[in-house]
Amino acid sequence: MSSNKNALIRYKTLDKCLKSKYRKYTLEDLIDECSEALFEYEGKESYVSKRTVQLDLQNMRSEKFGYEAPIEVYERKYYRYSNPDYSIHNISVNENDLKAMNNAIQILKQFKDFSMFRDMNGVIQKLEDSIHSSSNKSIIHLDKNERLKGLEYIDILYGSIINKKVLRIVYKSFTARDFNNFVVHPQLLKEFNNRWFLICLYKGSMYNLALDRIETIEIEETIEYIDQDLDGDEYFKDIVGVTVSNNVKPRNIIFFVDSSNAPYVKTKPLHKSQEIVSEAKEGTIFKICVQINYELERLLLGFGDSLVVHTPKRLRLKMQEKFNAGSLNYKNLIISENE
């Protein structure tokens, strides 16, 4: 049982004892009651220490969990609430608290069909019922697509990362003719642009595998797991997207955005390193420091004619090549329609 659940059981037990009008409880009695309550829930002997119960009483007295319980010791021996009508279950919640809780519930409800949150459906419903939610309408809407191929693998991938299990994955990329077998050590799950990726160790190097290209997954029990101890924030800090190259250094990308689109880039930076180099009536020049990868190129191309890359030269020429090819495609389409 988790330590948080143990603590909740102890608080509930202490609350029952402290509001009792028919029995006096010493500290030793409270310890016994908590130990007995945990035994009933776990089905095995579970002793609660004196230090733990004393700390629980201290936490209940404090503002830490919002209880501020009026616990007193009388006759220098027995514990009770000075207010006989008090209970930790009777904590008042104001209107602002209810609104905040309801907003949080509406956000959680948007994950109800997502496999990782399926077990929370009952919890969310209980929360909603307990605060008498006045609106079933979600005001905050998150971008998601439950029909994405590959979402069914998130549970096993998540569990394999937590439990440090090696996986054999049958995979077929968009460019491959045949299926490939990868024996990988899963490290992170990453969502980008409404697609999910597994970041994994394969033959000593880091790879990212798109979940929608996975065919099958099996756990390899005979191979020892290699933990790279990846920190997602650190690992992805120098990129846009999911493709990280160990041998590619971040570059300063300087680009111009016209005046009608510059406010969007200002308020939603392309990367956390983004800076404004200069501003003029025609538009704004920005700078970011990132690795150049496929996702960055797609992002810059998405701005169409409103964005122009200045440096580095190689990226600028590649963008120019893409736009020239796109322009040629439209010209060929017009010609074919006129024939």
Secondary structure as GFF3:
##gff-version 3
##sequence-region A 1 339
A	DSSP	alpha_helix	3	18	.	.	.	ID=ss1
A	DSSP	alpha_helix	27	42	.	.	.	ID=ss2
A	DSSP	alpha_helix	50	61	.	.	.	ID=ss3
A	DSSP	beta_strand	71	74	.	.	.	ID=ss4
A	DSSP	beta_strand	78	81	.	.	.	ID=ss5
A	DSSP	three_ten_helix	88	90	.	.	.	ID=ss6
A	DSSP	alpha_helix	95	109	.	.	.	ID=ss7
A	DSSP	three_ten_helix	115	120	.	.	.	ID=ss8
A	DSSP	alpha_helix	121	130	.	.	.	ID=ss9
A	DSSP	three_ten_helix	151	153	.	.	.	ID=ss10
A	DSSP	alpha_helix	154	163	.	.	.	ID=ss11
A	DSSP	beta_strand	166	171	.	.	.	ID=ss12
A	DSSP	beta_strand	180	192	.	.	.	ID=ss13
A	DSSP	beta_strand	195	202	.	.	.	ID=ss14
A	DSSP	beta_strand	205	210	.	.	.	ID=ss15
A	DSSP	three_ten_helix	211	213	.	.	.	ID=ss16
A	DSSP	beta_strand	214	220	.	.	.	ID=ss17
A	DSSP	alpha_helix	232	235	.	.	.	ID=ss18
A	DSSP	beta_strand	251	258	.	.	.	ID=ss19
A	DSSP	alpha_helix	262	267	.	.	.	ID=ss20
A	DSSP	beta_strand	275	279	.	.	.	ID=ss21
A	DSSP	beta_strand	283	290	.	.	.	ID=ss22
A	DSSP	alpha_helix	294	301	.	.	.	ID=ss23
A	DSSP	three_ten_helix	304	306	.	.	.	ID=ss24
A	DSSP	beta_strand	307	311	.	.	.	ID=ss25
A	DSSP	alpha_helix	313	338	.	.	.	ID=ss26
###
